[in-house]
Each structure stands twice: as C-alpha cells, then as structure tokens.
C-alpha cells in the first residue's frame, strides 16, 4: 500500500487507480491547517490506514512548522489519544 500526497491531501489508490482512502486538510494562514475529512473504504477497515494518513499529515506539518486543528472526528480522536501529536496541535 502506497500513501500518496496530493494537493492538500494524502490518499491511497486501489490496484485500478481509484481512491480508497484519503485525508483532506485546508491551510488557514501561514502556520495553521484544519484536517477536514478522513475517509477509508470498507475494504481497508481495521488495517490502520486512517492512523497512517493522520501520521502523514502530522509528519508534513512538523517539517513545515505548522499547527493542526483536527476538526474531522476521526483525526480528533487520534489526536486525543496520541500524546505524541501534542506539539503540532493548535
């Protein structure tokens, strides 16, 4: 499984090239983003794909020295239970 980066998102495609998982974020100024949506197809449920997508956003925002508002319920849950993300949480 390859996680790819698109415009303000990370995503996973199936073998046919159709998206089956994504996390979408929106920049809100120079130093802040909002995670708006995380979606994972039922075929990938239980494989930790959503967690990997959140981790990719966190990794990118750390490099860019941005903070994150996890508005999406899934991302918020991941931030609430992962203390390692406190440094990038707005």
N, CA, C and O atoms as CSV, one atom per row, in Angstrom:
chain,resi,resn,atom,element,x,y,z
A,1,UNK,N,N,0.839,-1.177,0.000
A,1,UNK,CA,C,0.000,0.000,0.000
A,1,UNK,C,C,0.886,1.244,0.000
A,1,UNK,O,O,1.782,1.391,0.832
A,2,UNK,N,N,0.619,2.111,-0.930
A,2,UNK,CA,C,1.397,3.336,-1.057
A,2,UNK,C,C,0.519,4.537,-0.717
A,2,UNK,O,O,-0.544,4.728,-1.308
A,3,UNK,N,N,0.973,5.341,0.239
A,3,UNK,CA,C,0.274,6.581,0.561
A,3,UNK,C,C,0.887,7.674,-0.291
A,3,UNK,O,O,2.092,7.921,-0.245
A,4,UNK,N,N,0.038,8.322,-1.068
A,4,UNK,CA,C,0.485,9.372,-1.982
A,4,UNK,C,C,0.061,10.733,-1.457
A,4,UNK,O,O,-0.896,10.858,-0.692
A,5,UNK,N,N,0.794,11.742,-1.884
A,5,UNK,CA,C,0.460,13.105,-1.492
A,5,UNK,C,C,-0.138,13.843,-2.682
A,5,UNK,O,O,0.415,13.824,-3.782
A,6,UNK,N,N,-1.278,14.497,-2.447
A,6,UNK,CA,C,-1.911,15.327,-3.454
A,6,UNK,C,C,-1.987,16.754,-2.952
A,6,UNK,O,O,-1.330,17.117,-1.976
A,7,UNK,N,N,-2.784,17.551,-3.616
A,7,UNK,CA,C,-2.971,18.946,-3.210
A,7,UNK,C,C,-3.807,18.981,-1.933
A,7,UNK,O,O,-5.006,18.700,-1.967
A,8,UNK,N,N,-3.186,19.320,-0.818
A,8,UNK,CA,C,-3.843,19.411,0.490
A,8,UNK,C,C,-4.487,18.090,0.921
A,8,UNK,O,O,-5.537,18.080,1.564
A,9,UNK,N,N,-3.850,16.989,0.561
A,9,UNK,CA,C,-4.372,15.692,0.979
A,9,UNK,C,C,-3.310,14.610,0.831
A,9,UNK,O,O,-2.315,14.766,0.123
A,10,UNK,N,N,-3.561,13.514,1.527
A,10,UNK,CA,C,-2.841,12.265,1.323
A,10,UNK,C,C,-3.888,11.229,0.982
A,10,UNK,O,O,-5.020,11.312,1.460
A,11,UNK,N,N,-3.529,10.248,0.159
A,11,UNK,CA,C,-4.530,9.282,-0.286
A,11,UNK,C,C,-3.893,7.948,-0.656
A,11,UNK,O,O,-2.682,7.837,-0.845
A,12,UNK,N,N,-4.757,6.941,-0.751
A,12,UNK,CA,C,-4.359,5.597,-1.169
A,12,UNK,C,C,-5.283,5.198,-2.309
A,12,UNK,O,O,-6.499,5.365,-2.219
A,13,UNK,N,N,-4.706,4.674,-3.375
A,13,UNK,CA,C,-5.486,4.170,-4.502
A,13,UNK,C,C,-5.500,2.642,-4.482
A,13,UNK,O,O,-4.593,2.007,-3.944
A,14,UNK,N,N,-6.543,2.067,-5.076
A,14,UNK,CA,C,-6.571,0.618,-5.246
A,14,UNK,C,C,-5.758,0.249,-6.484
A,14,UNK,O,O,-5.161,1.120,-7.117
A,15,UNK,N,N,-5.734,-1.019,-6.826
A,15,UNK,CA,C,-4.938,-1.500,-7.959
A,15,UNK,C,C,-5.370,-0.884,-9.286
A,15,UNK,O,O,-4.572,-0.776,-10.217
A,16,UNK,N,N,-6.646,-0.478,-9.368
A,16,UNK,CA,C,-7.158,0.123,-10.601
A,16,UNK,C,C,-6.916,1.633,-10.648
A,16,UNK,O,O,-7.234,2.283,-11.644
A,17,UNK,N,N,-6.360,2.186,-9.582
A,17,UNK,CA,C,-6.079,3.621,-9.553
A,17,UNK,C,C,-7.187,4.478,-8.975
A,17,UNK,O,O,-7.124,5.706,-9.040
A,18,UNK,N,N,-8.198,3.842,-8.411
A,18,UNK,CA,C,-9.298,4.585,-7.791
A,18,UNK,C,C,-8.981,4.834,-6.319
A,18,UNK,O,O,-8.447,3.955,-5.643
A,19,UNK,N,N,-9.310,6.037,-5.814
A,19,UNK,CA,C,-9.024,6.326,-4.405
A,19,UNK,C,C,-9.869,5.468,-3.463
A,19,UNK,O,O,-11.074,5.313,-3.661
A,20,UNK,N,N,-9.220,4.914,-2.437
A,20,UNK,CA,C,-9.916,4.089,-1.448
A,20,UNK,C,C,-9.724,4.612,-0.023
A,20,UNK,O,O,-10.342,4.110,0.916
A,21,UNK,N,N,-8.862,5.625,0.131
A,21,UNK,CA,C,-8.666,6.252,1.443
A,21,UNK,C,C,-8.063,7.633,1.213
A,21,UNK,O,O,-7.264,7.838,0.300
A,22,UNK,N,N,-8.473,8.589,2.079
A,22,UNK,CA,C,-7.904,9.927,1.953
A,22,UNK,C,C,-8.055,10.697,3.249
A,22,UNK,O,O,-8.925,10.420,4.074
A,23,UNK,N,N,-7.177,11.670,3.394
A,23,UNK,CA,C,-7.289,12.654,4.459
A,23,UNK,C,C,-7.095,14.006,3.796
A,23,UNK,O,O,-6.140,14.214,3.048
A,24,UNK,N,N,-8.014,14.925,4.079
A,24,UNK,CA,C,-8.025,16.228,3.421
A,24,UNK,C,C,-7.840,17.316,4.477
A,24,UNK,O,O,-8.485,17.307,5.526
A,25,UNK,N,N,-6.946,18.246,4.172
A,25,UNK,CA,C,-6.723,19.364,5.089
A,25,UNK,C,C,-6.765,20.680,4.316
A,25,UNK,O,O,-6.563,20.720,3.102
A,26,UNK,N,N,-7.036,21.761,5.063
A,26,UNK,CA,C,-7.144,23.083,4.461
A,26,UNK,C,C,-6.220,24.043,5.204
A,26,UNK,O,O,-6.342,24.197,6.419
A,27,UNK,N,N,-5.301,24.690,4.495
A,27,UNK,CA,C,-4.479,25.708,5.144
A,27,UNK,C,C,-5.346,26.900,5.558
A,27,UNK,O,O,-6.218,27.340,4.808
A,28,UNK,N,N,-5.095,27.406,6.748
A,28,UNK,CA,C,-5.815,28.595,7.220
A,28,UNK,C,C,-4.783,29.588,7.730
A,28,UNK,O,O,-4.666,29.814,8.934
A,29,UNK,N,N,-4.054,30.163,6.827
A,29,UNK,CA,C,-2.969,31.068,7.177
A,29,UNK,C,C,-1.631,30.387,6.946
A,29,UNK,O,O,-1.566,29.271,6.430
A,30,UNK,N,N,-0.569,31.072,7.333
A,30,UNK,CA,C,0.777,30.566,7.075
A,30,UNK,C,C,1.190,29.418,7.985
A,30,UNK,O,O,1.999,28.577,7.593
A,31,UNK,N,N,0.642,29.374,9.195
A,31,UNK,CA,C,1.138,28.418,10.175
A,31,UNK,C,C,0.087,27.488,10.745
A,31,UNK,O,O,0.296,26.903,11.807
A,32,UNK,N,N,-1.037,27.338,10.064
A,32,UNK,CA,C,-2.136,26.551,10.607
A,32,UNK,C,C,-2.879,25.823,9.495
A,32,UNK,O,O,-3.081,26.359,8.405
A,33,UNK,N,N,-3.286,24.579,9.795
A,33,UNK,CA,C,-4.162,23.842,8.880
A,33,UNK,C,C,-5.305,23.242,9.689
A,33,UNK,O,O,-5.223,23.100,10.909
A,34,UNK,N,N,-6.374,22.894,8.975
A,34,UNK,CA,C,-7.515,22.204,9.565
A,34,UNK,C,C,-7.664,20.878,8.836
A,34,UNK,O,O,-7.773,20.851,7.610
A,35,UNK,N,N,-7.671,19.771,9.584
A,35,UNK,CA,C,-7.986,18.476,8.972
A,35,UNK,C,C,-9.498,18.397,8.895
A,35,UNK,O,O,-10.179,18.340,9.919
A,36,UNK,N,N,-10.018,18.393,7.683
A,36,UNK,CA,C,-11.465,18.427,7.459
A,36,UNK,C,C,-12.104,17.055,7.350
A,36,UNK,O,O,-13.235,16.858,7.793
A,37,UNK,N,N,-11.385,16.103,6.762
A,37,UNK,CA,C,-12.033,14.833,6.418
A,37,UNK,C,C,-11.009,13.709,6.376
A,37,UNK,O,O,-9.901,13.873,5.865
A,38,UNK,N,N,-11.399,12.573,6.920
A,38,UNK,CA,C,-10.645,11.334,6.760
A,38,UNK,C,C,-11.646,10.269,6.343
A,38,UNK,O,O,-12.654,10.063,7.018
A,39,UNK,N,N,-11.376,9.600,5.248
A,39,UNK,CA,C,-12.271,8.556,4.769
A,39,UNK,C,C,-11.484,7.333,4.345
A,39,UNK,O,O,-10.459,7.439,3.672
A,40,UNK,N,N,-11.976,6.164,4.748
A,40,UNK,CA,C,-11.328,4.896,4.390
A,40,UNK,C,C,-12.414,3.937,3.914
A,40,UNK,O,O,-13.414,3.726,4.600
A,41,UNK,N,N,-12.209,3.364,2.743
A,41,UNK,CA,C,-13.149,2.404,2.178
A,41,UNK,C,C,-13.266,1.187,3.094
A,41,UNK,O,O,-12.315,0.819,3.783
A,42,UNK,N,N,-14.433,0.579,3.087
A,42,UNK,CA,C,-14.697,-0.600,3.923
A,42,UNK,C,C,-13.697,-1.732,3.663
A,42,UNK,O,O,-13.408,-2.520,4.563
A,43,UNK,N,N,-13.176,-1.812,2.452
A,43,UNK,CA,C,-12.216,-2.874,2.126
A,43,UNK,C,C,-10.902,-2.739,2.891
A,43,UNK,O,O,-10.135,-3.697,2.984
A,44,UNK,N,N,-10.642,-1.553,3.438
A,44,UNK,CA,C,-9.404,-1.308,4.183
A,44,UNK,C,C,-9.626,-1.153,5.682
A,44,UNK,O,O,-8.671,-0.946,6.431
A,45,UNK,N,N,-10.861,-1.250,6.121
A,45,UNK,CA,C,-11.171,-1.058,7.543
A,45,UNK,C,C,-10.394,-2.046,8.408
A,45,UNK,O,O,-10.197,-3.203,8.037
A,46,UNK,N,N,-9.959,-1.560,9.567
A,46,UNK,CA,C,-9.246,-2.409,10.507
A,46,UNK,C,C,-7.775,-2.611,10.207
A,46,UNK,O,O,-7.105,-3.370,10.906
A,47,UNK,N,N,-7.255,-1.948,9.181
A,47,UNK,CA,C,-5.852,-2.108,8.806
A,47,UNK,C,C,-4.980,-0.941,9.253
A,47,UNK,O,O,-3.784,-0.912,8.963
A,48,UNK,N,N,-5.574,0.021,9.960
A,48,UNK,CA,C,-4.802,1.163,10.457
A,48,UNK,C,C,-4.493,2.216,9.424
A,48,UNK,O,O,-3.614,3.051,9.635
A,49,UNK,N,N,-5.203,2.193,8.300
A,49,UNK,CA,C,-4.934,3.135,7.218
A,49,UNK,C,C,-5.235,4.573,7.652
A,49,UNK,O,O,-4.472,5.487,7.340
A,50,UNK,N,N,-6.335,4.774,8.363
A,50,UNK,CA,C,-6.681,6.114,8.833
A,50,UNK,C,C,-5.594,6.683,9.730
A,50,UNK,O,O,-5.234,7.854,9.607
A,51,UNK,N,N,-5.070,5.860,10.632
A,51,UNK,CA,C,-3.990,6.286,11.526
A,51,UNK,C,C,-2.750,6.673,10.735
A,51,UNK,O,O,-2.088,7.662,11.051
A,52,UNK,N,N,-2.437,5.892,9.704
A,52,UNK,CA,C,-1.277,6.202,8.865
A,52,UNK,C,C,-1.458,7.524,8.132
A,52,UNK,O,O,-0.505,8.288,7.975
A,53,UNK,N,N,-2.683,7.795,7.684
A,53,UNK,CA,C,-2.952,9.051,6.988
A,53,UNK,C,C,-2.780,10.242,7.936
A,53,UNK,O,O,-2.186,11.254,7.566
A,54,UNK,N,N,-3.300,10.116,9.154
A,54,UNK,CA,C,-3.127,11.186,10.146
A,54,UNK,C,C,-1.639,11.397,10.413
A,54,UNK,O,O,-1.174,12.535,10.478
A,55,UNK,N,N,-0.901,10.316,10.565
A,55,UNK,CA,C,0.539,10.412,10.829
A,55,UNK,C,C,1.278,11.120,9.700
A,55,UNK,O,O,2.222,11.867,9.953
A,56,UNK,N,N,0.864,10.895,8.472
A,56,UNK,CA,C,1.488,11.568,7.319
A,56,UNK,C,C,1.281,13.074,7.389
A,56,UNK,O,O,2.205,13.845,7.129
A,57,UNK,N,N,0.068,13.495,7.742
A,57,UNK,CA,C,-0.202,14.931,7.866
A,57,UNK,C,C,0.642,15.523,8.994
A,57,UNK,O,O,1.238,16.589,8.838
A,58,UNK,N,N,0.688,14.834,10.117
A,58,UNK,CA,C,1.478,15.313,11.258
A,58,UNK,C,C,2.947,15.460,10.860
A,58,UNK,O,O,3.581,16.471,11.162
A,59,UNK,N,N,3.475,14.455,10.188
A,59,UNK,CA,C,4.874,14.483,9.746
A,59,UNK,C,C,5.141,15.693,8.847
A,59,UNK,O,O,6.130,16.404,9.028
A,60,UNK,N,N,4.258,15.917,7.886
A,60,UNK,CA,C,4.418,17.042,6.956
A,60,UNK,C,C,4.335,18.382,7.687
A,60,UNK,O,O,5.128,19.284,7.416
A,61,UNK,N,N,3.391,18.519,8.604
A,61,UNK,CA,C,3.227,19.797,9.303
A,61,UNK,C,C,4.369,20.059,10.276
A,61,UNK,O,O,4.719,21.214,10.517
A,62,UNK,N,N,4.947,19.021,10.828
A,62,UNK,CA,C,6.146,19.216,11.658
A,62,UNK,C,C,7.279,19.784,10.820
A,62,UNK,O,O,7.969,20.712,11.242
A,63,UNK,N,N,7.468,19.223,9.631
A,63,UNK,CA,C,8.522,19.731,8.734
A,63,UNK,C,C,8.278,21.183,8.367
A,63,UNK,O,O,9.210,21.982,8.278
A,64,UNK,N,N,7.004,21.517,8.154
A,64,UNK,CA,C,6.642,22.883,7.729
A,64,UNK,C,C,6.417,23.829,8.908
A,64,UNK,O,O,6.115,25.006,8.713
A,65,UNK,N,N,6.564,23.314,10.130
A,65,UNK,CA,C,6.377,24.095,11.351
A,65,UNK,C,C,4.992,24.750,11.411
A,65,UNK,O,O,4.847,25.934,11.718
A,66,UNK,N,N,3.982,23.925,11.105
A,66,UNK,CA,C,2.591,24.371,11.172
A,66,UNK,C,C,1.872,23.644,12.298
A,66,UNK,O,O,2.282,22.564,12.722
A,67,UNK,N,N,0.803,24.247,12.769
A,67,UNK,CA,C,-0.056,23.631,13.776
A,67,UNK,C,C,-1.293,23.068,13.085
A,67,UNK,O,O,-1.629,23.461,11.968
A,68,UNK,N,N,-1.964,22.142,13.766
A,68,UNK,CA,C,-3.103,21.432,13.189
A,68,UNK,C,C,-4.317,21.553,14.095
A,68,UNK,O,O,-4.229,21.369,15.309
A,69,UNK,N,N,-5.450,21.865,13.481
A,69,UNK,CA,C,-6.744,21.764,14.160
A,69,UNK,C,C,-7.417,20.515,13.593
A,69,UNK,O,O,-7.807,20.509,12.425
A,70,UNK,N,N,-7.560,19.462,14.392
A,70,UNK,CA,C,-8.194,18.238,13.892
A,70,UNK,C,C,-9.721,18.324,13.994
A,70,UNK,O,O,-10.310,17.836,14.959
A,71,UNK,N,N,-10.348,18.937,13.012
A,71,UNK,CA,C,-11.795,19.120,13.007
A,71,UNK,C,C,-12.541,17.816,12.704
A,71,UNK,O,O,-13.593,17.554,13.287
A,72,UNK,N,N,-12.013,17.025,11.821
A,72,UNK,CA,C,-12.603,15.726,11.470
A,72,UNK,C,C,-12.676,14.851,12.719
A,72,UNK,O,O,-11.692,14.762,13.452
A,73,UNK,N,N,-13.809,14.204,12.984
A,73,UNK,CA,C,-13.946,13.386,14.195
A,73,UNK,C,C,-12.890,12.292,14.332
A,73,UNK,O,O,-12.395,12.048,15.433
A,74,UNK,N,N,-12.543,11.634,13.235
A,74,UNK,CA,C,-11.529,10.586,13.320
A,74,UNK,C,C,-10.174,11.173,13.698
A,74,UNK,O,O,-9.503,10.660,14.594
A,75,UNK,N,N,-9.768,12.244,13.023
A,75,UNK,CA,C,-8.486,12.880,13.318
A,75,UNK,C,C,-8.469,13.407,14.749
A,75,UNK,O,O,-7.454,13.284,15.435
A,76,UNK,N,N,-9.566,13.987,15.209
A,76,UNK,CA,C,-9.648,14.493,16.581
A,76,UNK,C,C,-9.441,13.350,17.573
A,76,UNK,O,O,-8.721,13.498,18.561
A,77,UNK,N,N,-10.073,12.218,17.303
A,77,UNK,CA,C,-9.912,11.049,18.168
A,77,UNK,C,C,-8.445,10.611,18.218
A,77,UNK,O,O,-7.922,10.300,19.288
A,78,UNK,N,N,-7.793,10.588,17.068
A,78,UNK,CA,C,-6.383,10.192,17.015
A,78,UNK,C,C,-5.508,11.177,17.795
A,78,UNK,O,O,-4.594,10.764,18.509
A,79,UNK,N,N,-5.783,12.465,17.661
A,79,UNK,CA,C,-5.031,13.474,18.409
A,79,UNK,C,C,-5.282,13.346,19.903
A,79,UNK,O,O,-4.360,13.499,20.703
A,80,UNK,N,N,-6.533,13.066,20.286
A,80,UNK,CA,C,-6.866,12.944,21.706
A,80,UNK,C,C,-6.149,11.770,22.370
A,80,UNK,O,O,-5.799,11.846,23.548
A,81,UNK,N,N,-5.929,10.695,21.631
A,81,UNK,CA,C,-5.314,9.509,22.239
A,81,UNK,C,C,-3.817,9.376,21.955
A,81,UNK,O,O,-3.170,8.472,22.483
A,82,UNK,N,N,-3.264,10.259,21.135
A,82,UNK,CA,C,-1.847,10.181,20.781
A,82,UNK,C,C,-1.127,11.414,21.312
A,82,UNK,O,O,-1.104,12.457,20.657
A,83,UNK,N,N,-0.551,11.295,22.476
A,83,UNK,CA,C,0.129,12.435,23.126
A,83,UNK,C,C,1.304,12.932,22.295
A,83,UNK,O,O,1.708,14.087,22.427
A,84,UNK,N,N,1.851,12.086,21.451
A,84,UNK,CA,C,2.974,12.465,20.604
A,84,UNK,C,C,2.606,13.562,19.600
A,84,UNK,O,O,3.487,14.186,19.007
A,85,UNK,N,N,1.314,13.793,19.415
A,85,UNK,CA,C,0.859,14.823,18.475
A,85,UNK,C,C,0.644,16.172,19.140
A,85,UNK,O,O,0.323,17.146,18.460
A,86,UNK,N,N,0.816,16.249,20.457
A,86,UNK,CA,C,0.544,17.497,21.183
A,86,UNK,C,C,1.357,18.672,20.656
A,86,UNK,O,O,0.886,19.809,20.689
A,87,UNK,N,N,2.569,18.416,20.172
A,87,UNK,CA,C,3.420,19.507,19.705
A,87,UNK,C,C,2.896,20.207,18.464
A,87,UNK,O,O,3.249,21.360,18.212
A,88,UNK,N,N,2.056,19.530,17.680
A,88,UNK,CA,C,1.528,20.161,16.458
A,88,UNK,C,C,0.053,20.530,16.575
A,88,UNK,O,O,-0.517,21.103,15.646
A,89,UNK,N,N,-0.558,20.213,17.688
A,89,UNK,CA,C,-1.988,20.525,17.852
A,89,UNK,C,C,-2.154,21.991,18.204
A,89,UNK,O,O,-1.486,22.505,19.101
A,90,UNK,N,N,-3.051,22.660,17.489
A,90,UNK,CA,C,-3.326,24.077,17.756
A,90,UNK,C,C,-4.278,24.215,18.924
A,90,UNK,O,O,-4.631,25.332,19.304
